Amino acid sequence: LGGKQLSYNNILDLDAAWRAVSSYSEPAVVIVKHLTPTGIARAKVLEEAFERALASDPVSAFGGVIAVNRPVDEAFVNALGSLFVEAIVAPGFSAGAQEMLLDKRRNCRLLQLSASYDGVEVEVRSVHRGFLIQEVDMGDPERTVFKTVTKRPPSPHEVEALQFAWKAVQHVKSNAIVLAGGTATVGVGGGLPSRVDAVKLAVSKAGERASGSVLASDGFFPFADGIEVAAAAGVTAIIQPGGSIRDSEVIEAANKANIAMIFTG
């Protein structure tokens, strides 16, 4: 609808952001930079969700793209403040919002997508002299039962945050770690060869907000060290697949720190 021509990286980032924001039925905002979410949040209104998503990592959000799952209005445009944004993708834009964006952010690409990402198409990735083609994983299979494996079960507040973080972490590059406070990320660590380093990065991004947060991991913890780093930062609950040969050590570390932990299987 406006702005400069889309670049190769713009398209990839917008696709990643649109996939992530489509995971949520409530008003949600996703900020992506170089295929990595810097912040994900849902709230009653878009502008509140944006403010919470931005607070997750305001430094990395500079020059990113934004995806929202509700039409953009003037209040949302005002909430952007002075943040430099490469592109915004939304189901629609009010006439006033579009006019404001085209007037004040002439280079910002505005994209309207009518359909949420539903995973019906296949994913294709190139390898040497060939392609990998697979169906898209849209989350947990039906009838998946989450299992509390620690002495302390998560509280209702922790369960809500864990469910939010579990959706968010699937959109972060592995090894992926997401810290969440309520229904917003407060720290994201991903794309690292070591899971404990991903925890350290997420904790570093969260700072003081790590205390009282919950943690989601896209893969099992191979050692207890990741749990120990999270516990030292004040994480109170964890959701992860489980399945490590050292699960008992990981569970023991969580129990020692009074952390509630769920295995998704």
C-alpha positions in Angstrom: 0.0 0.0 0.0 3.0 2.3 0.3 6.7 2.7 1.0 9.8 1.6 -0.8 10.1 -1.5 -3.0 10.3 -4.7 -0.9 13.7 -6.3 -0.6 14.6 -10.0 -0.4 15.2 -9.6 3.3 12.0 -7.6 3.8 9.9 -10.5 2.4 11.6 -13.1 4.5 11.3 -11.0 7.7 7.7 -10.2 7.0 6.9 -13.8 6.3 8.5 -14.8 9.6 6.6 -12.1 11.5 3.3 -13.0 9.8 3.6 -16.7 10.7 4.3 -15.8 14.3 1.5 -13.3 14.8 -1.0 -15.7 13.2 -0.4 -18.1 16.1 -2.5 -15.8 18.4 -6.2 -15.2 18.2 -6.1 -12.2 20.6 -4.7 -8.8 19.4 -0.9 -9.5 19.0 2.2 -7.8 17.7 5.4 -9.4 16.6 8.6 -7.5 15.8 11.2 -9.3 13.7 14.8 -8.5 12.8 16.8 -10.8 10.5 14.3 -13.6 10.8 14.4 -13.5 14.6 11.6 -12.1 16.8 12.9 -9.4 19.1 9.5 -9.1 20.8 6.1 -10.8 20.8 3.1 -9.7 22.9 -0.7 -10.0 23.0 -3.0 -7.6 24.8 -6.5 -6.2 24.7 -5.5 -3.6 22.1 -2.8 -3.4 19.5 -1.0 -0.3 20.9 -0.6 -2.0 24.3 0.7 -5.2 22.6 3.2 -3.1 20.6 4.5 -1.3 23.7 5.1 -4.7 25.4 6.7 -6.3 22.4 9.0 -3.3 22.0 10.0 -3.4 25.6 11.2 -7.0 25.1 14.3 -5.7 23.2 14.0 -2.0 22.2 17.6 -1.9 20.9 17.3 -4.8 18.5 13.8 -3.6 17.3 15.3 -0.6 15.5 15.0 -1.2 11.8 12.9 -4.3 12.2 9.5 -5.2 10.7 6.2 -5.4 12.5 3.3 -7.8 12.0 -0.1 -7.3 13.7 -3.2 -9.4 13.5 -5.7 -6.6 13.7 -6.3 -3.5 11.4 -3.9 -0.7 12.1 -5.5 2.5 13.4 -4.3 6.0 14.4 -3.7 4.9 18.0 -1.3 2.2 16.9 0.6 4.6 14.6 1.0 7.1 17.4 2.3 4.3 19.7 5.1 3.7 17.2 6.7 7.0 18.4 10.1 7.6 16.8 11.0 3.9 16.2 12.5 3.3 12.8 10.4 0.5 11.1 11.2 -1.1 7.8 7.8 -2.5 7.1 4.4 -3.2 8.7 2.1 -6.0 7.7 -1.5 -6.1 8.9 -5.0 -7.3 7.8 -5.8 -3.7 7.0 -5.1 0.0 7.7 -7.7 2.6 8.6 -7.7 5.6 6.2 -6.4 7.9 8.9 -3.6 5.5 9.8 -2.5 5.0 6.2 -2.4 8.7 5.7 -0.3 9.3 8.8 2.1 6.5 7.8 2.5 7.7 4.2 3.0 11.3 5.4 5.5 10.7 8.2 7.0 7.3 7.2 7.2 7.5 3.4 9.8 4.8 3.1 8.1 2.3 5.4 6.6 -0.5 3.4 2.9 -1.1 4.2 1.5 -4.5 3.4 -2.1 -5.7 3.7 -2.7 -9.5 4.0 -6.2 -10.7 4.3 -5.5 -14.3 5.3 -3.7 -15.5 8.4 -1.0 -18.0 8.0 -2.5 -21.4 8.4 0.3 -23.8 7.4 -1.6 -25.3 4.5 1.2 -24.9 2.1 4.4 -27.0 2.2 7.9 -25.6 3.0 10.6 -25.9 0.4 14.3 -25.4 1.2 17.2 -25.8 -1.2 20.2 -28.1 -0.5 23.0 -29.0 -2.8 21.5 -30.2 -6.1 18.1 -30.8 -4.4 15.3 -29.6 -2.2 13.8 -30.5 1.1 10.0 -30.4 1.1 7.9 -30.9 4.3 4.5 -30.1 5.7 4.4 -27.2 8.1 4.4 -27.9 11.9 1.7 -25.6 13.3 2.1 -26.6 16.9 1.2 -29.5 19.2 -0.8 -32.4 17.8 -4.4 -32.9 19.0 -4.8 -34.7 22.3 -1.3 -33.6 23.5 -1.1 -33.9 27.2 1.3 -31.6 29.1 2.9 -33.3 32.1 4.1 -31.6 35.3 7.4 -33.4 36.2 8.4 -31.4 39.3 7.2 -31.4 42.9 5.5 -28.0 42.4 2.9 -27.6 39.7 2.7 -24.2 37.9 0.2 -21.7 39.2 -2.7 -20.6 36.9 -0.7 -17.3 36.2 2.3 -19.4 35.3 0.3 -21.7 33.1 -1.0 -18.7 31.0 2.5 -17.4 30.6 3.9 -20.8 29.7 1.2 -21.3 27.1 2.0 -17.9 25.5 5.8 -18.6 25.6 5.3 -22.1 24.1 3.7 -20.6 21.1 6.3 -17.9 20.8 9.3 -20.2 21.0 8.4 -22.1 17.9 9.1 -18.9 15.9 12.7 -18.5 17.3 15.6 -20.1 15.7 17.0 -23.2 17.5 18.5 -23.4 20.0 15.5 -21.3 21.1 14.8 -19.9 24.5 12.0 -17.5 25.3 11.4 -15.7 28.7 7.9 -14.4 29.1 6.1 -12.3 31.7 2.4 -12.8 31.4 1.6 -12.5 27.7 4.7 -10.8 26.5 8.3 -11.9 25.8 10.9 -10.2 28.1 13.9 -12.0 26.7 14.7 -14.0 23.6 17.7 -16.1 22.9 18.1 -18.2 19.8 20.2 -19.3 16.9 23.0 -20.5 19.1 24.8 -23.9 19.1 24.6 -24.2 22.9 21.3 -24.3 24.7 22.8 -22.9 27.9 24.2 -20.0 25.9 20.7 -19.3 24.5 19.4 -19.2 28.1 22.2 -16.8 29.0 21.3 -14.5 26.1 17.6 -14.5 26.9 18.4 -13.8 30.6 20.8 -11.0 29.5 18.1 -9.4 27.3 15.5 -9.6 30.1 17.7 -8.1 32.8 15.7 -7.6 36.0 12.5 -8.7 34.2 13.8 -12.2 34.2 12.8 -12.4 37.9 9.3 -13.9 38.1 9.3 -14.8 34.4 8.7 -18.2 32.8 10.9 -20.0 30.3 10.1 -21.9 27.1 12.7 -24.1 25.3 12.1 -25.6 21.9 14.3 -28.6 22.7 15.1 -30.6 25.8 17.8 -29.5 28.2 20.8 -31.9 27.7 22.2 -30.8 31.1 21.1 -29.1 34.3 23.2 -26.0 33.6 20.5 -24.2 31.6 18.1 -24.7 34.5 20.6 -23.4 37.0 21.2 -20.2 34.9 17.4 -19.7 34.7 17.0 -20.3 38.4 19.7 -17.8 39.3 17.9 -15.2 37.2 14.6 -15.8 39.0 12.7 -17.9 36.5 9.8 -19.6 38.3 8.4 -22.1 35.7 9.7 -23.9 32.6 8.1 -25.6 29.6 10.1 -27.9 27.4 9.7 -31.1 25.4 11.7 -33.4 27.7 13.4 -36.5 26.4 17.0 -36.1 27.5 18.9 -39.0 28.9 19.6 -36.6 31.8 16.0 -35.6 32.4 16.3 -36.8 36.0 19.2 -34.4 36.7 17.3 -31.5 35.0 14.1 -32.2 37.1 16.3 -32.4 40.3 17.8 -29.0 39.5 14.3 -27.6 39.0 13.0 -29.1 42.2 16.0 -27.7 44.1 15.2 -24.2 42.8 11.4 -24.6 43.4 10.8 -24.2 39.7 7.7 -25.7 38.2 8.4 -27.6 35.0 6.2 -29.1 32.3 7.2 -31.7 29.7 5.2 -31.5 26.5 6.5 -34.7 25.0 
